[in-house]
Amino acid sequence: MEAKPTESELEILSLLWQMDKASVREIHEKLAETKDTGYTTTLKTLQNMFSKGLVTRDDAQRTHIYYPALDQAKTQKSLVSTFMASTFGGSAKNLVMQALGQSNPSKEELDEIRQFMDQLTAKDHGDN
């Protein structure tokens, strides 16, 4: 990953990953549902993100449409790897234990986690 998004940029990227594309106004309206931010702040953040290569935009029309330039899975993997290394000394176990301890996962989420762990175990033992 070339440029590492800031917390605000990551919030906008997350919205764009959900929406596929959006105008500044659409992004601003989504952000306003959870935080108090000005339209010009959203616009400036998107302009900075465009300069950094985090988003692309179609400026053929008066209203610019923004698209995520980063792949969601690759970006999340890179951010988690960096976070795990710097915060948990590279320990996946400590990261997972802390994450599960901070939330109250549903039975469905725990079932998915178990299934994923079973797949990892099978892969490690060549059972795949």
Long-range contacts (C-beta under 8 A, 24 or more apart in sequence): 1-70, 1-74, 1-75, 1-78, 2-52, 2-53, 3-52, 3-53, 3-54, 4-78, 4-79, 4-82, 5-49, 5-52, 5-54, 5-70, 5-75, 8-45, 9-45, 9-48, 9-49, 9-52, 9-54, 10-79, 12-42, 12-45, 12-46, 12-49, 12-55, 13-49, 13-54, 13-55, 13-68, 13-70, 13-72, 13-75, 16-55, 16-66, 16-67, 16-68, 17-68, 17-72, 20-67, 21-58, 21-65, 21-66, 21-67, 22-65, 22-66, 23-63, 23-64, 23-65, 23-66, 24-63, 24-64, 24-66, 25-63, 27-66
